Amino acid sequence: MIKKRALISVSDKQGIAEFVRELVNLGFEIVSTGGTKKALHDQGIPVLGVSEVTGFPEILEGRVKTLNPFIHGGLLAKHDDVQHQTQLDEHGIEPIQLVCVNLYPFQQTVEKPNVTVTEAIENIDIGGPSMLRASAKNHQYVTVVVDPTDYELVLEELKSTGVTKLETRRKLAAKVFRHTAAYDAIIAEYMTELVQEETPEKLTVTYELKQALRYGENPHQQAAFYKKPLGSLSSIANAIQIHGKELSYNNINDADAALQIVKEFLEPAAVAVKHMNPCGVGIGKTSYDAFTKAFAADPVSIFGGIIAFNREVDEITAIKLHEIFLEIIIAPSFTAEAVTILTAKKNLRLLLIPFAKAKKTEMKMSTIEGGLLVQDQDRFSLEEATITIPTKRQPTVAEWEALKLGWKVVKQVKSNAIVVTTEDMTIGIGAGQMNRVGAAEIALKQAGEKAQGAALASDAFFPMDDTVEVAAKAGITAIIQPGGSVRDADSIKKADAYGIAMVFTGIRHFKH
């Protein structure tokens, strides 16, 4: 049997001893480093140390061990090139046919609480990516394995014909380049944040496949769901699904919208979402109280919707939820009784999401054809705003509560957006309209008689006084908006004429 050489150096030692033992049985000589060599030796597997191959010891605390011509010459040589083979023979370099390497756990290191910069930097792998890239480049001759799930495939082909297929080697090489690119992207993100570079000349991002989806927004569109490494724990990407059928593309978008809205509240809140816009928001002393109000806000649109809570769902709330056809219920926890009630519906998805404070604010990314738009998340709160009240009348205490609720909700509604509220619930929402008065008319029509004495929130200023006019005629007594229009004076005059209290925040909340 022709002697072949395999280079093994892994941080993830899952299944490595079994894999290497099979390689030995297939006639491979094993070369390894440090901890991997010890692990294989402890399993009784014959193994050469890298230093025995290079004739040079590991130095600089192991930082330099595989960066050597005796290693990289063996990885990069063309096995059917006479000149390459002559040079290998001349320098006593053995070709390497198989490489199994995975990298220092940089991501796991920086995920640890209170990790130091020194510790993070020490876990940036240098030799590993170099060996992987060299082997992947030379995949015409070298089989390179970075993922333990590929061990079985490689062994199967080696046992069958003595070699791996070129198609397999090329697929494994492509996986390697994705792996090293993702590894470097995570390091680049860490270093960029470390030096507080806000707009780097190159933006490197990486995501990991969470699940393939049946289709996208429509059945004729292919789709998949990817998760951001080091991303927010309080996210749909990190949700734990405890019941129901698989999430769809639209489910994920809608669930994210519901989660972002309910995160706005400290008090118990419930949010109902359809097509990425809220159709009902309620706050109260309990989840049941909050949901009762969210449901009452729009009992028609909530059908087939998504509900998000920021408190535990208990039995009494679950009984109410069970009466309605819903797609998804999101909460930080469910009581055992609630789970029993809700899982009676086999397709209803239940998602557990912790409401932990994010370590950092993630950037919001939106793709356009040929490009990417990046911006901060809109986390600006009313408490941070510079409030002015240009009208003659100040809001009452009750109106202030309604205005605060409206302002929290309107920032999460697609522009142009108008939200009509009482102290503890939405009663009308106008979303995504081409003009502001049109959004107001939709919200006020939905509110109906409930608009009497209610508050109205607008995500951007009023370009004319027509929105104040329709609001006043519907019975609105308080308005909150950014202000800043060249015709603010007209809106103020109209509000004063109807005795409306109007608040300017100085902050716009467009959402496209």
N, C-alpha and C positions, 0 to 999 in steps of 0.2 A: 504493500500500500504506500503510495507516494505521500511523503510527509508534507503537511500543510501547516501554516502558522495562523493562529488566531490571537488577536490582542483584546484583552478583556480589562475594562476599568470602569466600574459603575458605582454610583452613589446609591441608587435604588437596587438593592440586592434581591428583590423579589424573584424567585425562580432561577437565580443565576447559577447555583450549584448544579441543579438538575440539567440546565442547558449546557453548561460546560462539560459535565460528565459525558453527555451524549456526543459532544464534539470530540472529546478524547477517544471515545469508542470508534469514531469515524476517522481517526488517524490524525487529528490536529494536535500540534504542539501548542501549548498555552503560554502566553506571555502576559504578565499582569503587574499591577502597581499596588503599593501600600496596603490599604485596608482590604481591597479586593483580593490581592494575593494571599493575605492572611486568612480571609474567609474561605477561599478555595482550598488552601493548604489544610485548614482545620477540618475540611470535609474529606480529606485524603485524596485530593485531586492533584496530580503532578503539575507543577507550574514553575515557569522561569520568571525571575524578577526582571524588570526593565533594566536595572543596572547591570545584570548579567549579559544582556543583549548589547547595551550601549558601551559597556566598559567604563561607565562614568556614574558616580553616585548621585542620588537625589540630593539637591542642594537648596539652600534658601528656604528652609522649612517646607520642602516639598513643592515649592513654586516652580522649580525646574526639574523635570524628570523625563518627560517624553519628547521635549523639544530637541530632537537629535536626529542626524541623518540616518542612523541605524534604524530609527523608527519611521521617519517620514520618507526616507528613500524606499523602504519596504511598502509604504502605503501608496506612493505616487508612481511607482514604476509601471510601465506598460509591459505586461507579461509576454507579449508576442513581438516586442521591439528588440531587435538584435543589439542595437547600441545601448539601450537601457539595460539589457541583461548582461552585456559586457561590463558596464560600469558597476552593476551590482556585484558581479564576480570579482572585479578588480578591488573593490573596497570591502568585500566580505559581508555584504548586506543580504539578508534573507527576505524574499518577498512575503508580504502578509496578505492572505486571501480573505480573512474575515475579521471585522472589527465590531466589538460590542462595547459601546460607551454611552453612559449618560452622565449628566453634569452635576456640579456642586449645587446644592439646594438653595440657590439665591432667593427665589420667591418665598420659600418657607422661612428663610432667615429673616427677611425684612418684614414678614407678617408677625413676627414675635413682638410682644409688647416690650418697649424700652430697648430695642436693639440699638447698638451703637454703630456709628458710621464705620469704625474700624472693623467690627465684626461683619458688617455688610460687605465691605470691600474685600475682605479675606475670602468671602464666598463667591467671588467672581471667578469663574473657571477660565483658564487660559489654554492649558494643554488639551482639555477635552474638546472644546469647539474646533481647535486646530486639527486634531485627529479626525473628528467627524467630517469636517469640510474637505479635508484631503481625501478621505476614503470615499465620500459622496462624489467628489469630482472624478475620481478614478473608478466609478461604479462599473465601468466596462469589465473590470477585472476583480473588483473588491466588493464583497457583500458587507454592508454596513447596517448595524442594528442599533436603534436608539430606544426602542419601545419594547418592554417585556412581552407585550401581547403578540409580537411578531416572532418570538422564539419558536413556536410550534410550526409555523409556516416554513421557516428556514430549515429546521431539522427535517421536516417532511420532504422537502426538495433534495436536500443533501443525501438523505437515505435512499431516495428513489433513483437519482442519477449521478450522485457524487458531486454535483454542482448546483448552484441556484440558477434559475432562469434569468436572462437579461432583463426581461420585463419586471420580474420581482426586484432585481437589484436596482432598477431605475425607480420603481415606486418607493423602495426603502430610502434611496438617495433623496428623492423629493421630500419625504417625511423628515429626513435629517435637516435639510435646508430650512424647512418650516420650523423645525424645533430650535435650531440655532438662531434663526431670525427672531422668533418669539422670545427666546432667552435674552438676546441682546436688547430687544425692545423694552423688556421689563427693567433691565439695568439702565438703559437710557432714560426711561421715565423716572427712575429713582434718582439718578444723578442730576437730571434736569430740575426736579423739584428741590434737590439739595442745594443747588446754586440759585434757585428761584428765578429761573429763566421763564418768562411768561410767553414769549412768542419765539420759540426756537426755529432756526432756519430749516430744520427737518423735523417733522412730527412723526415719531415712530410709535405705532400702537399695535397691540396684539390682542386677540380674543381666542378663547378655547370653545370648541363645539360642545354645546350643552345637549342639543337634540336636533335631529332632522325633523322637519315639519311636513305634514301631509301636503300642504300647499301654502301659498302666501295670502295676500288680501283676497285673491280670487282663485278658483280651482285651477286655472290655466297657468298660474305662476308658481315656480319652484321657490322654496324657502327653507331657511334653517335658523336656529337660535344659538347665538354665541354668547359666552360669558366672559366678562373682563377679569383677568387675574388682578388680585389686590383691589377688586371693586367693592362697593358698599355692601355690607351684610344685610342692610335693610332695603332689599331690592327684590324685584321679581326674579332676577337671575339667581339669587341665593335662596329663594323660597323653597320650603319643603312641602311637597304635595302629599297630603295624607289620604286623599280620596278623589275619585272621579276619573273621567277619561283624559286623554292627553290634551295639553294646551295647544291651541291653534295660534297662528300668526296674529290674528285679530284679537284673540283672548289676551295675548301677552301685551299688546299695545294698550288695550283697554284697562287691563289690570295695573299696568304701570301708571296710567293716568289717574286711576282711583287711588293708588297708593300715594302719589305725590300730593294729591289734595288732602287726604286724611292726615298726612304728616304736618299739615299747617296748624293742626289743633293740639292744644295741651289738654283740654277738657274732653270727656268722652264724646266721640263723633262717629257718624256713619255717613258714608258717601256712596251714592249710586251713580254709575257711569254707563253711558251708551255711546258708542262711536267716539271714544276719547274725550267726550264732554260730560260734565256732571249733569244729571237730570234731577237730582235731589240731594241736598246736604242738610243734616240735622245735628244739633248738639244738645246734650242733656246731662242728667246726673248719672245715667247708666247707659249701657249699650242698647238696651231695649228702648229706652226713652229716645235716644238719638235716632235709632232706626225707624221708630214709629213716625218721627217727623220727616225723615228723609223719604220714607214711603209716601207720606201724605203730600209731599211737595210735588210729586208727579207719579201717581199710581198707574198711569198708562205706560209711560216710557220705561219705567223700571222693569217691565216684562222682558225677560231674556237678558237682563243687565248683569252688572258686576257690582258687588257690594264690598266695601272696605271698612273695617273697624280699627280703631286704635286702642281698644280694650278687649278683654276676653269676651267671647260669645258664650252665654250661658243657656240653660234649658229654656227659659221663657222666651228669650230672643230667637232661639233655634225653632221653636214651635211657630213663631210668626214668620220666620224665613221660609219654613217648610211649606207654607201656604202659597208661595209664589214660585213661578218658574224663573230660576236664576241660572246663570252660567258658572259663576265663580263667587266664592265668599273668601275674603282675605281677613285675617286677624292675627294678633300676636299669640293667641291661644284659644282653645275650645275646651269647655268642660267635657267630661266623659259622657254626660247625659246629652249634651249638644251634639257630640259626634254620633251617638247612637241614632238620634233623630234625623240628622242631616244625611248620614250615609245610607239611609233608606232609599234615597234617590241615587241610583248607580252612576249617573253621568255628571252629577254636580261636583265641581272641583272645589276642594277645600285646601287653601294655602296658608301655611304658617310662616309668618315673617316677623323677626324680632324688630322692635322699634328702638334700636341702639343708635346713639349719636354717631354720625360718620366721623372717621378720623380725619378725613379731608374732603373738600368739595370737589366732586368730579366735574370735568368739563362736559358741556353738552355738545355733541357732534351731530351734524346733519349733512347727509351726502347730497350733492348735486351731480349732474352728469359731468364727469371729468374733474371733480373737485370735492372739497370738504370744508364745511363751515364749522368753526369752533368758537364757543363762547362760554362764559361763566354760567352756572345755573342761576336762575332768578330766585334768590333767597331773600331779597330785600323785604323787610317786614314794616308794618305800619309804625312800630315802635322806633324805627330808625329814620322815619320820614320827618321832614320839617313841615308841620301842619300849620295851615293858615285858614281862617274862616272869613271870607270876604263879604258874606251876606249880613244883613241886619240882625237876623235871628241866629242864635247858637243852637246846636242840637241838644235835645233833652238827653237824660241818662239812658232812657230806653232806645232813643234813636242812635246814640253812640254805639250801643251794643249791636244793633242791626247793621250799622255802617261798618263796624269792624268785621262782622261775619261776611258781609258782602265783599269787602276788600280782599279777604283771604281767598274767597272762592273765585272772584273775577280774574285774578292773576293766572288761574289754571284753566280758564275757558278760552277757546279759540277766538281770536280777534276777527272782526270787531265784536266786542263782548259787552253785554249788559246783564247784571244780576240784580234781582229784586228780592229783598229779605225782610223778615221780621227779626226779633231778637235772637231766635234760636233755630231758624230754618230758612231755606230758600223757598220762594213761592213763584218765581219766574226767572227763566234763563234764556237769553237770546245770544246765540253763538255763531261765529263765523260768517257774519253778514258783510256785504260789500259797503254798506253805509251804517253809520252809528244809530241814526233814528230808526232804521229798519230793525236793528237788533233790539232797540228799546221797545218798539211796537210788539215784537214777538214776546219779549219777557213780560210786558204789561198785560198783553192779552191772556197769557198763561196765568198770571197772578189774578186777573179778574177783580172781583170785589175785595179780595184780600189785600190789594194794593193800597187801600184806604189806610193812611197813617204809616205805611211801610217806607223802607229806605231803598235807594237805587245806587248801585255802584257801576262805574264805567272804567274800563281798562285804560282808556286814553281820553284826552281832552275833547270838549265839544267844539267842533269847528263853527257851529251856529247855535242859536238859542232854541232850535226846534225840538231837541231832545228834552230840554227843560219844560217846554210847552206840553208835550205829550205826557210827560211824567206828572206834571201838575194836574192835568185834566183827569188822569187815572187815580189821583188821590195821594201821590207820593209827597211826603213831608220833609224828607232829608235826602241829600245826594252827596256822594263822595266821588271825586274824580281828580286827575292829576293837575288840571289847570295848565296854563301856558299857551293858550290859543290867542291869536291876535284879536279875537272877538270875545275874549272872556267877559268883558264889560257887558256885552249883550246878555250873556247867560246869567250873570250876577243880577242884572236889572230885572230879568224875567223871573228869577228865583225870588227876589224881594217882592215883586208884584204879587206873587202867589203865597208869600209867607213861608217859603221853603228855606231850610237851613242847608247851606252848601259848604262842603269841606274840600280844600285843595291839599293834595299830598305832595305835589312837586315831583312825583315818580310815576312813570308810565309802565304798564305791564303788558305790552304786546306779546302775543303768543301765536306763532304761525305754524 
